[in-house]
Amino acid sequence: MGRRYRIGSAITLACFFSILLLLEGCSSPPPPSGVHFPITNGSHTLLPSAQQRILIWGDPLLASVADEWLRSHHYSNILMPPQIPYPPSDRQVALVTAAEVNAAFVLILKREELKEEALIQTSCGALFNITVEVRGLSVERGASVLRGGAHYPHCVERNEQTVRHLTCQALATAWGFRSAGQLEIPSHLACTAGQNTPAPNH
């Protein structure tokens, strides 16, 4: 009787642990831990002066963040996007519009939202692989003079805070306030002035 009880208990315990392992295998993997900082790229050959007029060209959220960022870095002559439907990535339309309002520069911002292909996650599930890109055009030259981009290596929530952080980091890299790459720079610092002196035009 005692031996039969011990065998039954062993089988019950083995079944219990098997179920636990099965459930653990079926659950979705947790998001990567310890990865909090965006990866950025960017450079410039020419920056607008504080007095020159800048036209911002992008969707309302990106434009609003760029407006705040420029003002915190001592730019005040800023024009927001026209309140009409327009192709946000159409460089020629942006240049023509900037010339019409006597802007010296146009800052084009766009974002991409994917469900896969993050650097360290192949599938995002309920999250997103989000990239924000910034490009600055000189109206006089008709050419790109600055660029910046930012994305997280893992999938993230699609919300205003995520987009704001990526936009600030992309702008800070394009202006030379931070180096490209994945650096331990909190995004709220990239949204304010007074970190470093921008790199010289080159």
PATI-819490 format. One record per atom (N, C-alpha, C): atom name; x, y, z. Coordinates in pm, 1 decimal, always signed. Last residue first. Layout:
residues N
CA,X,Y,Z
...
This chain:
residues 202
N,+3052.3,+7061.0,-4140.0
CA,+3159.7,+6994.7,-4211.3
C,+3107.6,+6929.5,-4337.0
N,+3001.9,+7276.2,-3863.9
CA,+2961.9,+7234.6,-3997.7
C,+3079.6,+7171.9,-4068.8
N,+3080.9,+7140.0,-3536.2
CA,+3091.3,+7240.6,-3642.0
C,+3044.7,+7185.5,-3774.6
N,+2834.7,+7006.3,-3309.6
CA,+2956.0,+6988.6,-3387.0
C,+2962.2,+7091.8,-3498.0
N,+2691.8,+7206.8,-3049.7
CA,+2681.2,+7129.1,-3172.1
C,+2815.1,+7118.2,-3243.7
N,+2790.2,+7158.8,-2714.0
CA,+2791.5,+7249.7,-2828.2
C,+2780.8,+7168.1,-2955.2
N,+2556.0,+6984.6,-2505.8
CA,+2688.4,+7004.9,-2564.3
C,+2677.5,+7112.8,-2668.8
N,+2317.0,+7061.7,-2355.9
CA,+2395.0,+6939.6,-2333.5
C,+2539.4,+6958.9,-2378.0
N,+2135.5,+7277.4,-2387.4
CA,+2241.1,+7286.2,-2289.2
C,+2317.9,+7159.1,-2261.4
N,+1782.2,+7189.6,-2415.3
CA,+1906.9,+7254.1,-2458.9
C,+2014.6,+7235.2,-2352.1
N,+1597.4,+6880.2,-2450.7
CA,+1625.0,+7010.9,-2392.4
C,+1757.3,+7065.4,-2443.3
N,+1568.4,+6626.6,-2540.8
CA,+1460.9,+6720.0,-2573.9
C,+1486.7,+6860.4,-2519.2
N,+1766.7,+6475.9,-2440.5
CA,+1776.7,+6509.1,-2583.2
C,+1670.4,+6608.3,-2625.1
N,+1665.0,+6434.9,-2187.1
CA,+1777.5,+6527.3,-2203.0
C,+1794.4,+6568.3,-2348.5
N,+1473.1,+6246.1,-2236.8
CA,+1426.3,+6377.9,-2192.6
C,+1540.0,+6479.6,-2200.1
N,+1620.3,+6019.2,-2303.7
CA,+1556.6,+6095.0,-2411.5
C,+1508.2,+6231.5,-2365.9
N,+1943.1,+5970.6,-2162.6
CA,+1797.9,+5971.6,-2147.2
C,+1732.2,+6063.2,-2249.1
N,+2195.3,+5801.8,-2306.1
CA,+2149.4,+5940.3,-2292.5
C,+1998.4,+5937.4,-2278.6
N,+2394.6,+5589.0,-2361.0
CA,+2308.9,+5598.5,-2242.6
C,+2275.2,+5745.2,-2214.5
N,+2373.3,+5521.1,-2712.4
CA,+2439.3,+5582.6,-2597.3
C,+2341.4,+5592.6,-2481.0
N,+2422.2,+5381.5,-3002.4
CA,+2337.3,+5359.0,-2885.4
C,+2411.7,+5406.2,-2761.5
N,+2480.2,+5628.4,-3265.9
CA,+2499.1,+5500.7,-3198.1
C,+2401.2,+5484.6,-3084.3
N,+2624.6,+5959.1,-3291.8
CA,+2541.4,+5850.3,-3340.5
C,+2573.2,+5722.7,-3263.5
N,+2645.3,+6201.9,-3024.6
CA,+2703.2,+6118.2,-3129.4
C,+2603.8,+6011.5,-3172.8
N,+2460.9,+6507.3,-2982.5
CA,+2501.8,+6375.2,-2935.7
C,+2559.6,+6298.3,-3053.2
N,+2440.2,+6739.8,-3116.8
CA,+2440.5,+6749.4,-2971.0
C,+2476.1,+6615.6,-2907.1
N,+2420.5,+6741.0,-3394.4
CA,+2551.7,+6718.0,-3334.6
C,+2555.8,+6736.4,-3184.9
N,+2182.4,+6748.8,-3525.7
CA,+2244.6,+6877.6,-3491.6
C,+2383.1,+6860.9,-3430.1
N,+2122.4,+6477.7,-3542.3
CA,+2139.1,+6555.4,-3665.9
C,+2212.3,+6686.2,-3638.5
N,+2091.8,+6418.0,-3269.5
CA,+2201.8,+6358.6,-3345.3
C,+2228.6,+6436.2,-3473.0
N,+1864.2,+6564.6,-3202.8
CA,+1989.5,+6589.7,-3129.8
C,+2109.7,+6533.0,-3204.6
N,+1674.9,+6445.1,-3374.3
CA,+1712.1,+6586.3,-3391.2
C,+1845.9,+6615.5,-3323.8
N,+1662.4,+6186.1,-3262.7
CA,+1700.8,+6204.5,-3403.3
C,+1747.6,+6347.4,-3428.6
N,+1575.2,+6243.0,-3003.0
CA,+1705.6,+6180.5,-3021.6
C,+1754.4,+6196.7,-3165.8
N,+1320.7,+6353.7,-3055.4
CA,+1424.2,+6433.3,-2988.7
C,+1563.3,+6375.3,-3012.1
N,+1195.6,+6129.4,-3171.7
CA,+1211.4,+6254.0,-3247.2
C,+1321.1,+6340.6,-3187.1
N,+1194.3,+5942.4,-2963.9
CA,+1269.2,+5913.7,-3086.5
C,+1294.2,+6041.1,-3167.3
N,+1027.6,+6074.4,-2776.6
CA,+1166.0,+6040.1,-2743.3
C,+1249.5,+6016.1,-2868.0
N,+784.4,+6093.2,-2922.0
CA,+852.9,+6213.7,-2873.5
C,+1000.4,+6184.5,-2845.6
N,+717.6,+5825.6,-2956.2
CA,+745.2,+5908.3,-3073.7
C,+820.7,+6034.6,-3034.3
N,+680.1,+5751.5,-2683.7
CA,+779.0,+5682.8,-2768.4
C,+818.3,+5769.6,-2886.8
N,+469.9,+5924.8,-2607.9
CA,+600.5,+5932.3,-2541.3
C,+709.8,+5867.4,-2625.4
N,+252.4,+5845.7,-2766.5
CA,+312.1,+5978.5,-2785.0
C,+450.8,+5986.9,-2723.6
N,+297.5,+5502.4,-2875.3
CA,+230.7,+5609.0,-2802.2
C,+306.8,+5739.6,-2819.5
N,+333.1,+5185.5,-2915.9
CA,+309.7,+5299.3,-3005.1
C,+228.6,+5403.3,-2928.7
N,+588.4,+5019.2,-2734.1
CA,+450.0,+5063.0,-2744.4
C,+440.5,+5182.2,-2839.5
N,+840.0,+4833.0,-2921.4
CA,+795.0,+4925.2,-2816.4
C,+646.7,+4955.7,-2834.4
N,+1104.4,+4600.8,-2986.9
CA,+969.5,+4650.0,-3013.6
C,+918.8,+4730.5,-2893.3
N,+1449.1,+4710.4,-2989.0
CA,+1342.4,+4616.6,-2956.7
C,+1207.6,+4680.0,-2988.9
N,+1615.3,+4915.8,-3045.3
CA,+1654.7,+4785.0,-3096.8
C,+1548.8,+4677.8,-3071.4
N,+1444.9,+5212.3,-3160.9
CA,+1483.8,+5122.3,-3052.3
C,+1523.9,+4988.0,-3110.7
N,+1575.6,+5481.1,-3360.6
CA,+1485.7,+5367.5,-3341.3
C,+1535.3,+5287.7,-3221.7
N,+1628.9,+5772.9,-3554.9
CA,+1634.3,+5706.1,-3425.3
C,+1533.5,+5592.1,-3421.5
N,+1817.2,+6003.1,-3757.5
CA,+1720.8,+5895.2,-3741.4
C,+1737.0,+5831.3,-3605.6
N,+1890.7,+6285.8,-3966.0
CA,+1899.0,+6213.8,-3839.7
C,+1792.2,+6106.0,-3834.6
N,+2060.8,+6535.7,-4157.0
CA,+1974.2,+6418.9,-4147.6
C,+1993.3,+6354.2,-4010.9
N,+2115.7,+6825.0,-4360.7
CA,+2124.6,+6753.9,-4234.3
C,+2027.0,+6636.9,-4236.1
N,+2092.4,+6906.4,-4616.0
CA,+2210.6,+6954.6,-4543.8
C,+2220.9,+6892.6,-4404.4
N,+1972.7,+6840.0,-4940.6
CA,+1975.8,+6799.5,-4800.5
C,+2104.6,+6848.6,-4735.0
N,+1895.8,+7122.9,-5157.1
CA,+1960.3,+6995.6,-5125.8
C,+1952.7,+6967.4,-4976.3
N,+1862.0,+7379.8,-5246.3
CA,+1772.8,+7276.6,-5297.1
C,+1823.8,+7137.6,-5267.3
N,+1998.9,+7602.2,-5162.4
CA,+2074.4,+7497.9,-5231.8
C,+1983.8,+7394.6,-5299.6
N,+1785.9,+7747.5,-5050.3
CA,+1876.9,+7810.5,-5147.0
C,+1951.8,+7704.8,-5229.1
N,+1676.0,+7567.5,-4870.6
CA,+1593.9,+7614.5,-4983.1
C,+1683.1,+7674.6,-5091.0
N,+1812.4,+7281.5,-4742.5
CA,+1839.6,+7422.7,-4764.0
C,+1760.0,+7466.4,-4886.5
N,+1646.1,+7046.9,-4538.5
CA,+1678.6,+7093.0,-4673.2
C,+1708.0,+7242.2,-4671.5
N,+1682.9,+6778.4,-4317.0
CA,+1679.6,+6923.0,-4333.9
C,+1725.2,+6962.1,-4472.6
N,+1503.3,+6510.7,-4184.8
CA,+1590.2,+6555.9,-4294.6
C,+1573.2,+6706.6,-4309.0
N,+1455.5,+6238.7,-3967.0
CA,+1456.0,+6383.9,-3983.5
C,+1548.5,+6419.0,-4099.2
N,+1259.9,+5960.4,-3866.4
CA,+1366.3,+6016.2,-3949.8
C,+1345.4,+6165.9,-3967.8
N,+1192.5,+5703.6,-3640.3
CA,+1166.9,+5844.0,-3675.7
C,+1286.7,+5895.3,-3753.0
N,+1051.4,+5381.9,-3619.6
CA,+1167.7,+5462.9,-3656.9
C,+1120.8,+5604.0,-3689.3
N,+938.6,+5103.4,-3435.6
CA,+913.8,+5242.2,-3479.4
C,+1046.1,+5312.6,-3507.2
N,+780.5,+4819.7,-3413.7
CA,+917.6,+4860.9,-3445.0
C,+906.5,+4999.2,-3510.3
N,+538.1,+4755.0,-3156.5
CA,+576.7,+4805.8,-3287.8
C,+726.2,+4832.6,-3294.7
N,+323.7,+4498.9,-3001.6
CA,+407.3,+4618.9,-3001.0
C,+447.6,+4656.0,-3143.6
N,+198.3,+4258.4,-3007.8
CA,+112.4,+4375.7,-2989.0
C,+190.6,+4506.9,-2993.7
N,+447.3,+4125.3,-3207.3
CA,+322.8,+4095.3,-3138.0
C,+233.6,+4217.5,-3130.8
N,+688.3,+4157.5,-3339.1
CA,+655.1,+4252.2,-3232.4
C,+527.2,+4218.4,-3157.3
N,+955.0,+3944.0,-3431.7
CA,+811.6,+3973.7,-3437.9
C,+773.3,+4057.3,-3316.8
N,+1228.2,+3949.2,-3385.2
CA,+1181.2,+3927.9,-3522.6
C,+1033.8,+3962.4,-3537.7
N,+1437.3,+4158.3,-3208.4
CA,+1310.3,+4086.8,-3204.6
C,+1257.6,+4072.3,-3346.7
N,+1657.6,+4318.9,-3233.7
CA,+1671.2,+4200.4,-3148.6
C,+1539.3,+4127.8,-3129.1
N,+1573.5,+4506.6,-3430.9
CA,+1708.6,+4452.2,-3430.3
C,+1720.8,+4323.2,-3350.0
N,+1255.7,+4431.3,-3581.9
CA,+1337.5,+4506.6,-3486.7
C,+1471.6,+4434.8,-3473.7
N,+1090.1,+4286.9,-3759.9
CA,+1223.7,+4328.3,-3803.0
C,+1292.4,+4428.9,-3710.1
N,+745.3,+4398.4,-3733.4
CA,+852.3,+4299.5,-3730.2
C,+985.6,+4367.0,-3757.9
N,+559.8,+4586.1,-3779.3
CA,+523.6,+4484.1,-3681.6
C,+633.2,+4378.2,-3667.1
N,+649.0,+4935.5,-3804.4
CA,+645.1,+4799.3,-3854.7
C,+605.7,+4703.4,-3741.9
N,+629.7,+5260.4,-3891.4
CA,+583.9,+5169.0,-3787.4
C,+566.6,+5030.1,-3847.9
N,+811.9,+5553.1,-3935.0
CA,+774.9,+5424.5,-3992.0
C,+740.1,+5331.0,-3877.8
N,+779.7,+5907.7,-3980.7
CA,+798.3,+5789.5,-3896.5
C,+751.1,+5665.6,-3969.9
N,+941.3,+6219.9,-4062.9
CA,+848.7,+6110.3,-4090.7
C,+878.5,+5994.2,-3997.5
N,+1000.1,+6558.6,-4138.0
CA,+1000.6,+6452.2,-4037.8
C,+901.3,+6344.0,-4078.5
N,+1194.9,+6812.9,-4271.4
CA,+1099.8,+6706.6,-4303.0
C,+1113.4,+6595.2,-4199.8
N,+1236.1,+7144.2,-4259.8
CA,+1269.3,+7027.0,-4180.6
C,+1159.9,+6922.0,-4202.0
N,+1377.1,+7383.7,-4463.8
CA,+1257.8,+7304.2,-4437.6
C,+1303.1,+7176.0,-4368.4
N,+1505.7,+7719.0,-4458.0
CA,+1522.2,+7575.4,-4439.2
C,+1384.5,+7510.7,-4425.4
N,+1415.4,+7969.5,-4509.7
CA,+1549.5,+7935.4,-4557.6
C,+1575.0,+7784.9,-4549.7
N,+1098.2,+8077.7,-4625.3
CA,+1176.5,+7999.8,-4529.1
C,+1311.4,+7965.7,-4590.4
N,+903.0,+8220.6,-4769.6
CA,+1033.3,+8281.2,-4740.6
C,+1109.5,+8209.8,-4628.7
N,+688.4,+8083.9,-4853.4
CA,+673.7,+8152.6,-4723.8
C,+807.3,+8210.9,-4676.6
N,+777.3,+7976.7,-5092.1
CA,+660.0,+8065.1,-5094.6
C,+643.0,+8142.6,-4964.7
N,+980.0,+7804.9,-5008.8
CA,+1015.9,+7925.3,-5085.4
C,+901.4,+8025.5,-5085.1
N,+823.8,+7604.0,-4888.8
CA,+917.0,+7682.1,-4807.0
C,+955.7,+7811.6,-4877.6
N,+692.1,+7500.4,-5113.6
CA,+614.5,+7564.1,-5007.2
C,+703.4,+7651.7,-4920.0
N,+913.0,+7396.4,-5252.0
CA,+831.0,+7501.4,-5314.4
C,+752.0,+7576.4,-5208.2
N,+1000.6,+7201.1,-5066.6
CA,+1087.9,+7311.8,-5106.0
C,+1009.1,+7427.4,-5166.3
N,+775.8,+7029.6,-5057.9
CA,+822.6,+7095.9,-4936.3
C,+910.6,+7215.8,-4970.1
N,+768.4,+6937.8,-5320.2
CA,+655.4,+7016.7,-5269.3
C,+697.9,+7093.9,-5145.3
N,+1011.2,+6795.7,-5319.4
CA,+993.0,+6910.5,-5408.7
C,+879.3,+7000.2,-5362.8
N,+972.7,+6587.5,-5128.6
CA,+1076.3,+6688.6,-5109.2
C,+1052.0,+6813.2,-5193.1
N,+728.3,+6431.7,-4981.1
CA,+753.5,+6491.8,-5112.5
C,+847.0,+6610.4,-5097.5
N,+644.9,+6319.7,-4747.4
CA,+780.8,+6286.3,-4791.0
C,+816.2,+6347.6,-4925.8
N,+382.1,+6401.9,-4702.5
CA,+486.5,+6442.9,-4608.7
C,+628.0,+6413.8,-4655.0
N,+169.3,+6542.3,-4928.1
CA,+254.4,+6423.2,-4912.8
C,+374.2,+6455.7,-4825.0
N,-111.7,+6698.7,-4770.6
CA,+11.3,+6707.8,-4848.5
C,+89.8,+6578.3,-4831.2
N,-402.4,+6883.0,-4689.1
CA,-342.5,+6752.1,-4716.4
C,-218.0,+6768.6,-4804.0
N,-329.4,+7169.3,-4479.5
CA,-390.3,+7111.3,-4599.2
C,-329.5,+6973.4,-4620.4
N,-207.3,+7368.5,-4309.2
CA,-322.1,+7286.7,-4269.9
C,-398.5,+7237.3,-4392.1
N,+147.9,+7352.6,-4330.4
CA,+21.3,+7406.8,-4377.4
C,-92.7,+7312.1,-4342.7
N,+346.3,+7315.0,-4028.7
CA,+298.9,+7266.0,-4158.2
C,+168.6,+7333.4,-4200.0
N,+484.7,+7623.5,-3885.7
CA,+430.3,+7488.7,-3876.2
C,+373.9,+7445.1,-4010.9
N,+784.2,+7802.1,-3873.7
CA,+652.9,+7790.1,-3936.3
C,+608.1,+7645.6,-3927.9
N,+984.3,+7998.1,-3662.5
CA,+942.8,+7864.4,-3705.1
C,+801.2,+7869.0,-3762.4
N,+1201.4,+8155.9,-3523.8
CA,+1132.1,+8190.1,-3648.9
C,+1088.5,+8060.6,-3717.4
N,+1347.0,+8063.8,-3309.5
CA,+1214.1,+8119.7,-3282.7
C,+1134.4,+8148.8,-3408.8
N,+1582.0,+7862.4,-3149.1
CA,+1523.5,+7900.7,-3278.4
C,+1381.7,+7950.6,-3251.0
N,+1685.9,+7766.9,-2908.2
CA,+1699.6,+7909.1,-2940.7
C,+1662.4,+7946.3,-3085.0
N,+1620.1,+7515.5,-2834.5
CA,+1757.1,+7537.3,-2882.0
C,+1772.0,+7673.6,-2949.6
N,+1356.6,+7525.6,-2782.5
CA,+1444.0,+7504.2,-2666.7
C,+1591.0,+7520.9,-2703.7
N,+1266.1,+7546.7,-3047.5
CA,+1253.4,+7662.9,-2957.8
C,+1341.8,+7647.3,-2834.4
N,+1320.2,+7286.0,-3137.6
CA,+1387.8,+7401.2,-3198.4
C,+1381.9,+7523.1,-3107.3
N,+1145.2,+7136.4,-2971.5
CA,+1289.1,+7113.3,-2967.8
C,+1365.5,+7232.9,-3024.1
N,+891.8,+7232.9,-3044.8
CA,+938.6,+7248.1,-2906.5
C,+1091.4,+7235.0,-2900.0
N,+894.5,+7150.0,-3315.9
CA,+876.5,+7291.5,-3281.3
C,+928.2,+7317.7,-3139.3
N,+912.8,+6873.3,-3288.0
CA,+1022.4,+6947.2,-3352.5
C,+1014.5,+7095.3,-3319.3
N,+664.2,+6821.9,-3170.3
CA,+786.8,+6791.5,-3096.1
C,+904.8,+6869.0,-3154.7
N,+495.1,+6903.8,-3381.8
CA,+485.5,+6967.4,-3250.4
C,+611.9,+6943.9,-3168.5
N,+566.6,+6728.3,-3587.6
CA,+587.0,+6872.5,-3604.6
C,+586.1,+6944.1,-3470.4
N,+484.4,+6483.4,-3480.3
CA,+625.7,+6506.1,-3508.9
C,+655.5,+6655.2,-3520.4
N,+203.7,+6541.9,-3468.0
CA,+280.0,+6507.3,-3348.4
C,+428.9,+6531.7,-3369.8
N,+125.1,+6609.0,-3741.9
CA,+111.3,+6702.6,-3628.8
C,+195.7,+6668.8,-3506.2
N,+383.0,+6512.7,-3983.6
CA,+250.9,+6497.6,-3922.0
C,+245.2,+6578.9,-3792.8
N,+575.6,+6773.4,-4153.8
CA,+554.5,+6640.2,-4098.3
C,+417.6,+6631.3,-4034.1
N,+787.4,+7024.3,-4167.1
CA,+706.0,+6948.8,-4262.6
C,+691.1,+6806.4,-4209.7
N,+856.4,+7354.9,-4078.1
CA,+850.5,+7216.2,-4033.0
C,+749.2,+7141.6,-4119.4
N,+1070.1,+7602.6,-4193.1
CA,+938.5,+7540.9,-4212.1
C,+946.7,+7395.8,-4167.8
N,+1245.6,+7863.3,-4047.7
CA,+1243.5,+7718.7,-4070.1
C,+1098.8,+7672.5,-4085.0
N,+1437.1,+8152.7,-4103.2
CA,+1304.6,+8093.7,-4092.3
C,+1309.8,+7945.8,-4131.1
N,+1720.9,+8253.5,-3905.1
CA,+1659.5,+8207.4,-4029.6
C,+1526.2,+8137.8,-4005.0
N,+1836.6,+8313.2,-3663.0
CA,+1748.2,+8413.5,-3723.7
C,+1673.8,+8361.4,-3846.9
N,+2005.2,+8107.7,-3593.9
CA,+1890.5,+8133.6,-3506.2
C,+1790.8,+8229.6,-3569.1
N,+2081.3,+7927.0,-3897.8
CA,+2113.9,+8021.5,-3791.3
C,+1987.1,+8049.6,-3711.5
N,+2085.0,+7575.9,-3975.7
CA,+2024.4,+7709.2,-3984.6
C,+2073.0,+7798.0,-3870.8
N,+2386.6,+7407.4,-4070.8
CA,+2277.5,+7425.4,-3976.2
C,+2215.9,+7563.7,-3995.1
N,+2538.3,+7173.6,-4285.5
CA,+2498.1,+7312.8,-4264.8
C,+2382.0,+7315.1,-4167.3
N,+2587.9,+6912.9,-4276.5
CA,+2689.3,+6994.7,-4342.9
C,+2660.4,+7143.4,-4325.4
N,+2537.6,+6659.1,-4026.2
CA,+2496.4,+6780.0,-4098.5
C,+2616.7,+6841.2,-4169.5
N,+2396.8,+6342.7,-3918.6
CA,+2508.1,+6434.6,-3941.9
C,+2452.6,+6558.8,-4010.4
N,+2307.4,+6018.5,-3779.5
CA,+2282.8,+6154.1,-3826.3
C,+2409.1,+6235.6,-3842.7
N,+2138.8,+5775.3,-3577.9
CA,+2238.3,+5810.5,-3679.4
C,+2209.1,+5952.4,-3723.3
N,+2079.0,+5577.2,-3278.5
CA,+2059.6,+5691.7,-3367.1
C,+2168.2,+5699.1,-3473.4
N,+1888.4,+5373.9,-3074.3
CA,+2005.0,+5376.6,-3162.1
C,+1982.1,+5488.8,-3262.6
N,+1760.1,+5451.1,-2743.0
CA,+1750.5,+5437.5,-2888.8
C,+1887.7,+5430.5,-2955.6
N,+1767.9,+5255.8,-2443.8
CA,+1814.5,+5371.7,-2518.0
C,+1805.9,+5349.4,-2668.7
N,+1707.2,+5027.3,-2303.6
CA,+1619.1,+5143.0,-2288.2
C,+1653.8,+5258.7,-2381.1
N,+1728.5,+4714.9,-2200.2
CA,+1751.9,+4790.1,-2323.7
C,+1655.0,+4908.1,-2324.3
N,+1666.2,+4556.4,-1980.9
CA,+1790.3,+4632.3,-1978.2
C,+1821.1,+4709.9,-2104.8
N,+1508.0,+4280.4,-2145.1
CA,+1528.9,+4365.9,-2028.6
C,+1660.2,+4441.2,-2042.7
N,+1273.0,+4219.5,-2405.2
CA,+1412.7,+4224.8,-2359.5
C,+1427.3,+4319.9,-2241.3
N,+953.7,+4084.1,-2300.6
CA,+1034.5,+4179.8,-2376.6
C,+1176.3,+4184.4,-2322.3
N,+906.2,+3723.7,-2272.3
CA,+900.3,+3860.7,-2219.3
C,+984.4,+3954.0,-2303.8
N,+736.4,+3514.0,-2506.8
CA,+859.6,+3554.2,-2439.1
C,+848.5,+3696.9,-2389.0
N,+416.9,+3375.3,-2426.4
CA,+498.9,+3458.6,-2513.4
C,+623.5,+3502.6,-2438.7
N,+376.0,+3029.0,-2330.0
CA,+361.9,+3172.4,-2304.5
C,+456.0,+3250.5,-2395.2
N,+446.2,+2768.1,-2381.3
CA,+340.8,+2828.4,-2464.6
C,+328.7,+2978.3,-2444.1
N,+633.0,+2705.1,-2188.5
CA,+673.9,+2704.3,-2328.9
C,+572.8,+2772.2,-2419.3
N,+477.4,+2712.9,-1961.9
CA,+585.5,+2810.5,-1977.1
C,+630.5,+2819.3,-2122.1
N,+311.8,+2492.9,-2005.1
CA,+253.0,+2627.1,-2000.2
C,+359.1,+2733.6,-2020.2
N,+503.5,+2289.6,-1992.6
CA,+425.4,+2309.2,-2114.8
C,+365.9,+2449.2,-2119.7
N,+591.3,+2309.2,-1729.9
CA,+685.9,+2331.8,-1840.1
C,+613.6,+2358.9,-1970.4
N,+350.2,+2241.8,-1597.2
CA,+414.0,+2372.7,-1576.6
C,+509.7,+2405.6,-1690.2
N,+312.9,+1981.2,-1685.3
CA,+213.7,+2083.5,-1722.2
C,+273.7,+2222.7,-1707.1
N,+532.4,+1862.3,-1563.0
CA,+520.4,+1858.7,-1708.7
C,+423.9,+1965.3,-1757.4
N,+471.6,+1892.7,-1294.4
CA,+585.6,+1966.8,-1350.0
C,+583.3,+1968.2,-1502.5
N,+247.5,+1718.9,-1284.6
CA,+235.9,+1859.7,-1247.0
C,+348.2,+1943.7,-1307.5
N,+354.4,+1470.4,-1353.7
CA,+252.0,+1531.9,-1440.3
C,+239.7,+1680.8,-1412.9
N,+521.6,+1432.9,-1132.8
CA,+578.9,+1439.9,-1267.8
C,+481.6,+1504.8,-1364.6
N,+333.7,+1420.3,-925.6
CA,+432.0,+1530.0,-929.3
C,+492.6,+1545.8,-1068.2
N,+199.9,+1183.0,-1000.3
CA,+126.4,+1310.2,-989.8
C,+221.8,+1429.0,-998.0
N,+407.4,+997.1,-980.7
CA,+343.4,+1020.6,-1111.1
C,+269.0,+1154.0,-1110.7
N,+456.4,+1012.4,-705.7
CA,+562.5,+1047.4,-800.8
C,+505.0,+1077.5,-938.1
N,+213.8,+920.9,-603.3
CA,+257.2,+1059.0,-574.4
C,+364.0,+1104.1,-673.0
N,+219.0,+654.4,-694.1
CA,+112.4,+745.7,-737.5
C,+151.0,+890.9,-715.8
N,+441.2,+560.9,-550.8
CA,+444.1,+561.4,-698.1
C,+339.0,+657.5,-752.8
N,+346.9,+587.6,-289.3
CA,+463.9,+663.6,-332.0
C,+472.9,+671.8,-483.9
N,+130.2,+408.9,-295.1
CA,+106.3,+551.7,-268.2
C,+222.9,+636.9,-317.4
N,+260.5,+166.0,-333.8
CA,+166.2,+212.7,-436.6
C,+139.7,+362.9,-418.8
N,+398.5,+148.7,-93.2
CA,+473.9,+160.6,-217.9
C,+385.6,+214.4,-328.8
N,+190.4,+125.9,+88.5
CA,+278.2,+242.2,+95.6
C,+354.1,+262.6,-32.6
N,+84.1,-121.3,+0.0
CA,+0.0,+0.0,+0.0
C,+87.4,+126.1,+0.0
